[in-house]
């Protein structure tokens, strides 16, 4: 199933790239520009077919794609008769639309994926906490760098392994599927609230109201003081209460169109803020991606994302939940690619848009100043050293992350 997830990621990424280029292609054709090539991939051509004035094809290296539009710069040689269809001769507004179309498609893909996931599969049901089969033995110390946890199963004599104590929840009679309705007199609305109540009650009796097969009952137990990673800073360990249970997967519930739109906006907002948080607050972790303390919520490359996709598909949860996780992962990736591509750096589309906007602002100032001569376009060849520098920087950054993904991969289930 891991291989299925990786292959699904590769296919989805190629489709996203193809749709990105289709955005440039369709808008260019809409405005009458001439597009002579539409290819997915780079390198040697595996397949191509000429239809009308455009050659469509697939190249050997599935690492992107391109659309060849006649006259992307004034210095490009344009065949006689195609002058009026050249890109550089079009109004600034049309050129901006064509350049921004690729990123716009990524944003549309992200919205469609999130909305489709919410409508078709539902949203996490956080109305109450469902418990996994409670552990018969509870680890008294779990830190962020612990890779192998003590066994939660007692031996033949009923003795728990070293580093564990008898599970409080199991001893109190809690079983798989029990639904927690209240803890310590407080109504439980989601699993996070249940976790907070248990963690805050170390060594203190805690009364739970649980429901099983439609019947309610009260259970009083005392959470064991244990060492666990801090919820806000996983690298820091804290003393909290634990009873030896976990959430019984992520249950989904179906919603109507109105709530689906609201959930879509909320989910997209979480993705955006999470991405911004990673870029702004975790930039320093880029130097530690090869270390044992690699941040699982930090930077990762395409290999790491593919691996995560595989683990999502391989997770021991219902298929609908796995599919929802995969689709949301692809939505996050498309949002990131769309935003990244709009950075005002050549050779990204955002860099070309920045040059175009600079030209417009400069020309307007000249006209206002009474200049009546010919307005000259920015010579992109003069910006080539800067462009190459950006390419080298991006390539080095990508290789650095890919290397880390291979030798020190992020794993969801470690």
C-alpha positions as semicolon CSV with decimal commas, in nm:
position;residue;x (nm);y (nm);z (nm)
1;X;0,000;0,000;0,000
2;X;0,298;0,233;0,060
3;X;0,396;0,191;-0,306
4;X;0,039;0,273;-0,408
5;X;0,059;0,597;-0,212
6;X;0,391;0,694;-0,370
7;X;0,263;0,618;-0,721
8;X;-0,056;0,811;-0,651
9;X;0,155;1,108;-0,544
10;X;0,369;1,095;-0,859
11;X;0,063;1,074;-1,085
12;X;-0,115;1,355;-0,898
13;X;0,195;1,575;-0,917
14;X;0,229;1,519;-1,293
15;X;-0,139;1,601;-1,342
16;X;-0,091;1,922;-1,143
17;X;0,206;2,017;-1,361
18;X;0,010;1,943;-1,677
19;X;-0,282;2,158;-1,557
20;X;-0,038;2,436;-1,462
21;X;0,096;2,445;-1,816
22;X;-0,258;2,415;-1,951
23;X;-0,338;2,736;-1,766
24;X;-0,065;2,921;-1,957
25;X;-0,163;2,751;-2,282
26;X;-0,538;2,814;-2,267
27;X;-0,507;3,181;-2,168
28;X;-0,242;3,245;-2,434
29;X;-0,461;3,086;-2,702
30;X;-0,762;3,278;-2,573
31;X;-0,583;3,606;-2,636
32;X;-0,467;3,499;-2,982
33;X;-0,104;3,428;-2,896
34;X;0,073;3,148;-3,081
35;X;0,179;2,846;-2,874
36;X;0,396;2,607;-3,072
37;X;0,471;2,344;-2,803
38;X;0,297;2,192;-2,500
39;X;0,512;1,933;-2,324
40;X;0,501;1,751;-1,991
41;X;0,850;1,671;-1,862
42;X;1,200;1,761;-1,979
43;X;1,480;1,592;-2,169
44;X;1,442;1,355;-2,466
45;X;1,099;1,336;-2,625
46;X;0,916;1,007;-2,566
47;X;0,606;1,093;-2,762
48;X;0,473;1,391;-2,954
49;X;0,196;1,472;-3,197
50;X;0,138;1,781;-3,408
51;X;-0,212;1,919;-3,398
52;X;-0,266;2,241;-3,581
53;X;0,009;2,486;-3,496
54;X;0,097;2,316;-3,164
55;X;0,314;2,011;-3,090
56;X;0,192;1,814;-2,788
57;X;0,417;1,561;-2,618
58;X;0,575;1,386;-2,322
59;X;0,945;1,397;-2,236
60;X;1,157;1,147;-2,046
61;X;1,216;1,332;-1,719
62;X;0,887;1,385;-1,528
63;X;1,010;1,691;-1,341
64;X;0,793;1,970;-1,479
65;X;0,669;2,087;-1,814
66;X;0,658;2,385;-2,046
67;X;0,455;2,573;-2,304
68;X;0,641;2,745;-2,587
69;X;0,473;3,076;-2,669
70;X;0,608;3,272;-2,963
71;X;0,784;3,598;-2,875
72;X;0,821;3,565;-2,499
73;X;1,085;3,843;-2,519
74;X;1,144;4,122;-2,774
75;X;1,484;3,967;-2,855
76;X;1,331;3,639;-2,967
77;X;1,318;3,586;-3,342
78;X;0,957;3,576;-3,465
79;X;0,857;3,425;-3,798
80;X;0,703;3,659;-4,055
81;X;0,328;3,675;-4,008
82;X;0,341;3,593;-3,636
83;X;0,446;3,938;-3,518
84;X;0,099;4,037;-3,394
85;X;0,063;3,705;-3,210
86;X;0,392;3,736;-3,022
87;X;0,368;3,745;-2,644
88;X;0,574;4,063;-2,602
89;X;0,341;4,257;-2,832
90;X;0,032;4,193;-2,619
91;X;-0,110;4,445;-2,371
92;X;0,036;4,425;-2,022
93;X;-0,290;4,303;-1,872
94;X;-0,307;4,004;-2,105
95;X;0,055;3,912;-2,044
96;X;-0,002;3,926;-1,669
97;X;-0,303;3,695;-1,696
98;X;-0,105;3,440;-1,899
99;X;0,189;3,449;-1,657
100;X;-0,032;3,416;-1,349
101;X;-0,254;3,146;-1,499
102;X;-0,031;2,858;-1,386
103;X;-0,042;2,955;-1,019
104;X;-0,412;3,034;-1,045
105;X;-0,471;2,677;-1,163
106;X;-0,284;2,543;-0,859
107;X;-0,506;2,750;-0,629
108;X;-0,817;2,622;-0,807
109;X;-0,692;2,263;-0,776
110;X;-0,640;2,310;-0,402
111;X;-0,989;2,453;-0,353
112;X;-1,150;2,176;-0,559
113;X;-0,957;1,905;-0,371
114;X;-1,052;2,038;-0,028
115;X;-1,415;2,107;-0,120
116;X;-1,446;1,771;-0,295
117;X;-1,296;1,592;0,004
118;X;-1,534;1,762;0,245
119;X;-1,843;1,697;0,030
120;X;-1,760;1,339;-0,070
121;X;-1,586;1,204;0,240
122;X;-1,689;1,438;0,519
123;X;-1,503;1,614;0,799
124;X;-1,347;1,477;1,120
125;X;-1,615;1,398;1,374
126;X;-1,498;1,579;1,683
127;X;-1,828;1,559;1,871
128;X;-1,692;1,302;2,113
129;X;-1,379;1,104;2,186
130;X;-1,367;0,738;2,082
131;X;-1,113;0,519;2,255
132;X;-0,885;0,258;2,109
133;X;-0,846;-0,069;2,293
134;X;-0,689;0,054;2,617
135;X;-0,331;-0,059;2,674
136;X;-0,281;-0,323;2,943
137;X;0,060;-0,170;3,016
138;X;0,131;0,203;3,010
139;X;0,475;0,352;2,934
140;X;0,576;0,591;3,212
141;X;0,818;0,789;2,995
142;X;0,787;0,884;2,630
143;X;1,016;1,155;2,493
144;X;1,038;1,309;2,148
145;X;1,356;1,116;2,059
146;X;1,234;0,772;2,175
147;X;1,216;0,549;1,867
148;X;1,115;0,214;2,026
149;X;0,842;0,216;2,292
150;X;0,812;-0,048;2,563
151;X;0,561;-0,321;2,486
152;X;0,203;-0,251;2,602
153;X;0,135;-0,624;2,649
154;X;0,212;-0,812;2,974
155;X;0,402;-1,138;2,975
156;X;0,250;-1,482;3,038
157;X;0,251;-1,418;3,414
158;X;0,062;-1,091;3,368
159;X;0,365;-0,877;3,454
160;X;0,412;-0,552;3,262
161;X;0,754;-0,489;3,095
162;X;1,018;-0,268;3,251
163;X;0,937;0,099;3,197
164;X;0,561;0,044;3,213
165;X;0,285;0,019;3,472
166;X;-0,057;-0,147;3,450
167;X;-0,285;0,053;3,223
168;X;-0,527;0,264;3,425
169;X;-0,803;0,275;3,163
170;X;-0,790;-0,100;3,100
171;X;-0,800;-0,176;3,472
172;X;-1,102;0,054;3,511
173;X;-1,293;-0,146;3,250
174;X;-1,273;0,089;2,951
175;X;-1,277;-0,092;2,619
176;X;-1,250;-0,023;2,245
177;X;-1,527;0,201;2,111
178;X;-1,623;0,355;2,444
179;X;-1,731;0,712;2,381
180;X;-1,624;0,970;2,638
181;X;-1,900;1,222;2,699
182;X;-1,754;1,409;2,997
183;X;-1,436;1,426;3,204
184;X;-1,414;1,585;3,547
185;X;-1,760;1,734;3,507
186;X;-1,672;1,901;3,175
187;X;-1,847;1,800;2,854
188;X;-1,602;1,654;2,601
189;X;-1,652;1,799;2,254
190;X;-1,344;1,655;2,084
191;X;-1,049;1,430;2,149
192;X;-0,815;1,721;2,216
193;X;-1,034;1,831;2,509
194;X;-1,026;1,477;2,651
195;X;-0,646;1,468;2,621
196;X;-0,612;1,800;2,804
197;X;-0,839;1,681;3,086
198;X;-0,638;1,361;3,137
199;X;-0,298;1,530;3,115
200;X;-0,403;1,793;3,371
201;X;-0,512;1,530;3,627
202;X;-0,185;1,352;3,707
203;X;-0,225;1,173;4,041
204;X;-0,575;1,316;4,088
205;X;-0,897;1,109;4,063
206;X;-1,082;1,186;3,741
207;X;-1,444;1,086;3,678
208;X;-1,536;0,999;3,320
209;X;-1,885;0,961;3,176
210;X;-1,867;0,704;2,897
211;X;-2,119;0,553;2,661
212;X;-2,115;0,193;2,539
213;X;-2,387;0,037;2,325
214;X;-2,618;0,327;2,407
215;X;-2,580;0,298;2,785
216;X;-2,401;0,556;2,998
217;X;-2,192;0,491;3,307
218;X;-1,944;0,674;3,526
219;X;-1,587;0,556;3,574
220;X;-1,346;0,709;3,824
221;X;-0,974;0,655;3,770
222;X;-0,648;0,825;3,859
223;X;-0,416;0,923;3,570
224;X;-0,058;0,806;3,627
225;X;0,209;1,081;3,635
226;X;0,418;1,023;3,322
227;X;0,675;1,199;3,108
228;X;0,541;1,304;2,773
229;X;0,636;1,556;2,498
230;X;0,484;1,900;2,547
231;X;0,189;1,954;2,311
232;X;0,311;2,302;2,216
233;X;0,682;2,216;2,200
234;X;0,734;1,842;2,128
235;X;1,109;1,871;2,194
236;X;1,038;1,959;2,560
237;X;0,925;1,688;2,803
238;X;0,668;1,755;3,077
239;X;0,506;1,562;3,362
240;X;0,139;1,494;3,281
241;X;-0,130;1,239;3,353
242;X;-0,189;0,934;3,132
243;X;-0,439;0,646;3,143
244;X;-0,324;0,438;2,845
245;X;-0,576;0,500;2,568
246;X;-0,568;0,648;2,221
247;X;-0,816;0,778;1,969
248;X;-0,999;0,515;1,765
249;X;-0,889;0,656;1,429
250;X;-1,038;0,969;1,276
251;X;-1,408;0,928;1,212
252;X;-1,564;1,132;0,933
253;X;-1,915;1,275;0,916
254;X;-2,095;1,407;0,609
255;X;-2,195;1,773;0,587
256;X;-2,419;1,986;0,369
257;X;-2,306;2,244;0,108
258;X;-2,310;2,541;0,347
259;X;-2,099;2,372;0,614
260;X;-1,878;2,225;0,342
261;X;-1,792;2,574;0,215
262;X;-1,721;2,690;0,568
263;X;-1,502;2,386;0,640
264;X;-1,321;2,436;0,308
265;X;-1,234;2,794;0,397
266;X;-1,123;2,687;0,744
267;X;-0,907;2,404;0,609
268;X;-0,744;2,622;0,345
269;X;-0,672;2,881;0,613
270;X;-0,502;2,618;0,829
271;X;-0,291;2,505;0,533
272;X;-0,183;2,861;0,454
273;X;-0,099;2,952;0,813
274;X;0,083;2,621;0,860
275;X;0,293;2,686;0,550
276;X;0,373;3,040;0,659
277;X;0,465;2,912;1,005
278;X;0,702;2,655;0,855
279;X;0,875;2,912;0,635
280;X;0,899;3,192;0,891
281;X;0,949;3,009;1,220
282;X;1,134;2,695;1,119
283;X;1,387;2,826;0,870
284;X;1,660;2,747;1,120
285;X;1,571;2,377;1,112
286;X;1,700;2,351;0,753
287;X;2,050;2,296;0,892
288;X;1,928;2,007;1,110
289;X;1,745;1,797;0,851
290;X;2,029;1,544;0,862
291;X;2,027;1,519;1,242
292;X;1,838;1,283;1,471
293;X;1,626;1,575;1,594
294;X;1,483;1,651;1,248
295;X;1,155;1,837;1,289
296;X;0,872;1,631;1,132
297;X;0,678;1,953;1,078
298;X;0,973;2,130;0,915
299;X;1,106;2,144;0,562
300;X;1,089;1,839;0,337
301;X;1,157;1,776;-0,031
302;X;0,959;1,600;-0,299
303;X;1,097;1,260;-0,194
304;X;0,985;1,324;0,162
305;X;0,636;1,427;0,051
306;X;0,613;1,112;-0,162
307;X;0,716;0,903;0,139
308;X;0,456;1,074;0,357
309;X;0,196;1,003;0,088
310;X;0,290;0,637;0,102
311;X;0,262;0,630;0,481
312;X;-0,079;0,798;0,466
313;X;-0,203;0,521;0,236
314;X;-0,047;0,260;0,466
315;X;-0,190;0,395;0,791
316;X;-0,408;0,156;0,997
317;X;-0,721;0,370;0,958
318;X;-1,034;0,348;0,739
319;X;-0,975;0,391;0,365
320;X;-1,195;0,703;0,349
321;X;-0,975;0,868;0,611
322;X;-0,658;0,771;0,426
323;X;-0,799;0,905;0,100
324;X;-0,898;1,230;0,268
325;X;-0,547;1,265;0,410
326;X;-0,392;1,209;0,068
327;X;-0,621;1,460;-0,105
328;X;-0,552;1,723;0,160
329;X;-0,179;1,658;0,122
330;X;-0,209;1,727;-0,251
331;X;-0,415;2,038;-0,181
332;X;-0,139;2,165;0,049
333;X;0,124;2,091;-0,214
334;X;-0,070;2,276;-0,485
335;X;-0,118;2,580;-0,262
336;X;0,254;2,586;-0,189
337;X;0,356;2,545;-0,555
338;X;0,113;2,816;-0,663
339;X;0,241;3,063;-0,405
340;X;0,607;2,972;-0,458
341;X;0,574;3,023;-0,834
342;X;0,455;3,380;-0,774
343;X;0,769;3,482;-0,586
344;X;0,918;3,787;-0,765
345;X;1,230;3,597;-0,872
346;X;1,336;3,497;-1,221
347;X;1,291;3,242;-1,373
348;X;0,965;3,192;-1,182
349;X;0,643;3,328;-1,329
350;X;0,635;3,576;-1,044
351;X;0,972;3,710;-1,158
352;X;0,840;3,773;-1,509
353;X;0,532;3,942;-1,362
354;X;0,758;4,162;-1,148
355;X;0,957;4,266;-1,456
356;X;0,635;4,343;-1,642
357;X;0,498;4,553;-1,354
358;X;0,830;4,737;-1,330
359;X;0,811;4,820;-1,700
360;X;0,458;4,952;-1,661
361;X;0,546;5,169;-1,362
362;X;0,863;5,301;-1,529
363;X;0,684;5,379;-1,855
364;X;0,401;5,557;-1,676
365;X;0,648;5,777;-1,490
366;X;0,825;5,858;-1,818
367;X;0,500;5,952;-1,993
368;X;0,394;6,169;-1,703
369;X;0,731;6,340;-1,727
370;X;0,665;6,428;-2,090
371;X;0,879;6,158;-2,252
372;X;0,752;6,091;-2,606
373;X;1,019;5,855;-2,737
374;X;1,016;5,479;-2,778
375;X;0,972;5,278;-2,460
376;X;1,227;5,000;-2,435
377;X;1,150;4,667;-2,274
378;X;1,370;4,529;-1,996
379;X;1,649;4,316;-2,145
380;X;1,612;3,983;-1,967
381;X;1,956;3,879;-2,092
382;X;2,108;4,139;-1,860
383;X;1,928;3,972;-1,571
384;X;2,066;3,631;-1,666
385;X;2,338;3,626;-1,393
386;X;2,071;3,691;-1,130
387;X;1,845;3,428;-1,284
388;X;2,123;3,170;-1,286
389;X;2,202;3,253;-0,924
390;X;1,841;3,188;-0,825
391;X;1,839;2,861;-1,021
392;X;2,159;2,743;-0,851
393;X;2,024;2,839;-0,509
394;X;1,694;2,658;-0,568
395;X;1,876;2,353;-0,706
396;X;2,109;2,338;-0,406
397;X;1,817;2,375;-0,165
398;X;1,624;2,100;-0,344
399;X;1,919;1,859;-0,348
400;X;1,986;1,929;0,020
401;X;1,629;1,832;0,112
402;X;1,616;1,534;-0,123
403;X;1,937;1,401;0,032
404;X;1,790;1,439;0,380
405;X;1,467;1,270;0,270
406;X;1,670;0,969;0,156
407;X;1,920;0,926;0,440
408;X;1,715;1,073;0,726
409;X;1,351;1,045;0,623
410;X;1,055;1,188;0,810
411;X;0,818;0,913;0,924
412;X;0,466;0,967;1,045
413;X;0,449;0,645;1,242
414;X;0,777;0,626;1,432
